[in-house]
Amino acid sequence: MESWQHYFQNIMADGEICFDGGDYEGANQLYREAFKLIPEPKREFAESTQVIGALADCFYHLGDLEKTQAALDDILLCPGGAANPFLRLRRGQVFHQMGNIEKARTELTAAFLNGGVEVFKNEEEYLELISDVVSGLPKQ
């Protein structure tokens, strides 16, 4: 493990403490600091997926859907981002809240296919949006 990765993990842990305490602005600042530690090209590192996902979650909880969507668009180009069921769920939620139902359904279907119904725990209303798509699929 590189030295920057140790520092990265420590900052991310501090950010999670802020996030879990509802301090989304504080978490946002820490996550931005962590992002700066990732060497170029940033999109080649799994840490980018982790920190951009965390930033997107901060933006979402702060009610900034445009920034959330931009972060979630970027994350699709990072390692594992496109296959991450939680990130696809969040993309679906954002598209739904922005009124783009078809994109929401596409993302929510991807979330289901990558993670099953477990991804929708406490988010069942979003599972309802794709009930016609997933009704014929075996539950995971």
Phi and psi in degrees as a GROMACS rama.xvg file:
@    title "Ramachandran Plot"
@    xaxis  label "Phi"
@    yaxis  label "Psi"
@TYPE xy
-74.2099  156.902  GLU-2
-63.3342  -35.9014  SER-3
-63.1173  -30.2471  TRP-4
-69.412  -34.6107  GLN-5
-64.1982  -47.1998  HIS-6
-62.8465  -41.7565  TYR-7
-55.8245  -49.524  PHE-8
-61.6821  -39.1722  GLN-9
-64.7721  -43.4477  ASN-10
-66.1342  -41.1183  ILE-11
-62.6684  -40.1077  MET-12
-62.8857  -41.8916  ALA-13
-63.2801  -39.4683  ASP-14
-62.7598  -39.2251  GLY-15
-64.9879  -36.2423  GLU-16
-63.2223  -45.8148  ILE-17
-60.5512  -47.557  CYS-18
-59.0154  -48.6525  PHE-19
-63.2795  -25.4615  ASP-20
-87.8451  2.57868  GLY-21
85.2103  6.31572  GLY-22
-90.9211  77.6514  ASP-23
-70.4379  -32.3884  TYR-24
-66.3284  -44.8476  GLU-25
-63.0216  -42.8874  GLY-26
-62.532  -42.7094  ALA-27
-56.3022  -46.3717  ASN-28
-63.101  -42.0025  GLN-29
-66.7939  -41.3542  LEU-30
-64.1596  -37.5263  TYR-31
-64.4229  -38.6713  ARG-32
-64.1028  -42.3962  GLU-33
-63.3325  -40.4292  ALA-34
-60.0984  -37.5412  PHE-35
-63.5362  -23.1509  LYS-36
-75.8052  -20.3865  LEU-37
-73.9823  127.484  ILE-38
-67.6874  161.318  PRO-39
-80.9843  148.927  GLU-40
-75.9459  121.315  PRO-41
-56.7943  -35.2839  LYS-42
-68.0902  -7.21376  ARG-43
-88.8048  -6.36612  GLU-44
-107.227  137.367  PHE-45
-61.5062  -27.5915  ALA-46
-61.1427  -30.1547  GLU-47
-63.5793  -41.5462  SER-48
-60.3297  -45  THR-49
-62.5866  -49.1084  GLN-50
-76.0442  -36.8667  VAL-51
-67.0267  -37.145  ILE-52
-62.7008  -40.6747  GLY-53
-65.9504  -41.6267  ALA-54
-62.7309  -43.6667  LEU-55
-59.4042  -40.6058  ALA-56
-64.6737  -40.0013  ASP-57
-60.6628  -49.5446  CYS-58
-58.387  -40.9772  PHE-59
-61.4486  -46.7787  TYR-60
-71.8263  -21.7196  HIS-61
-85.0867  -4.51933  LEU-62
82.1037  15.295  GLY-63
-98.7518  87.2495  ASP-64
-67.0084  -33.5826  LEU-65
-64.8577  -45.2921  GLU-66
-67.0816  -36.5244  LYS-67
-60.665  -48.5457  THR-68
-62.7401  -42.5286  GLN-69
-60.6644  -43.7976  ALA-70
-64.5504  -42.2129  ALA-71
-71.2269  -24.9278  LEU-72
-69.359  -44.2192  ASP-73
-62.4115  -38.1227  ASP-74
-66.7615  -22.5567  ILE-75
-63.4752  -21.2336  LEU-76
-92.6546  -1.21875  LEU-77
-97.9458  159.692  CYS-78
-56.1305  123.669  PRO-79
76.7524  -4.48215  GLY-80
-63.5935  -44.0089  GLY-81
-68.487  -25.8627  ALA-82
-97.8145  -0.608169  ALA-83
-77.4113  115.197  ASN-84
-63.8321  -36.9179  PRO-85
-65.6806  -41.1569  PHE-86
-65.1934  -37.259  LEU-87
-68.5109  -37.7262  ARG-88
-60.6256  -48.0753  LEU-89
-61.2862  -40.4941  ARG-90
-59.9038  -43.5203  ARG-91
-62.4776  -41.0662  GLY-92
-62.0533  -43.805  GLN-93
-65.3755  -47.0291  VAL-94
-60.4404  -40.1413  PHE-95
-62.5153  -47.1107  HIS-96
-66.8194  -23.981  GLN-97
-88.9381  -1.78355  MET-98
90.6546  7.04613  GLY-99
-98.1922  84.042  ASN-100
-66.9588  -38.3416  ILE-101
-65.6168  -44.2879  GLU-102
-65.7331  -36.891  LYS-103
-59.9497  -46.2936  ALA-104
-62.9105  -39.7493  ARG-105
-61.7197  -47.0176  THR-106
-67.9756  -40.7801  GLU-107
-66.5806  -35.4474  LEU-108
-64.9894  -42.7475  THR-109
-61.5405  -39.7018  ALA-110
-61.0237  -44.8306  ALA-111
-63.9294  -45.7412  PHE-112
-65.9224  -30.1903  LEU-113
-89.9287  -19.4708  ASN-114
-138.878  -6.15143  GLY-115
74.1072  -169.922  GLY-116
-67.7194  -22.1771  VAL-117
-58.5932  -30.8398  GLU-118
-63.3485  -28.1329  VAL-119
-93.1894  12.0402  PHE-120
-59.7941  127.901  LYS-121
68.1716  9.41787  ASN-122
-133.422  33.4802  GLU-123
-59.4425  -28.3452  GLU-124
-61.1902  -28.139  GLU-125
-78.2013  -30.2602  TYR-126
-65.2165  -34.0533  LEU-127
-61.1452  -32.9326  GLU-128
-63.4239  -23.1782  LEU-129
-118.614  18.6789  ILE-130
-58.3775  -33.0242  SER-131
-69.4855  -28.48  ASP-132
-80.7155  -43.694  VAL-133
-91.2881  -6.76183  VAL-134
-62.5718  -32.4921  SER-135
-89.1124  -5.84018  GLY-136
-90.9266  146.985  LEU-137
-66.7523  140.343  PRO-138
-76.256  139.884  LYS-139
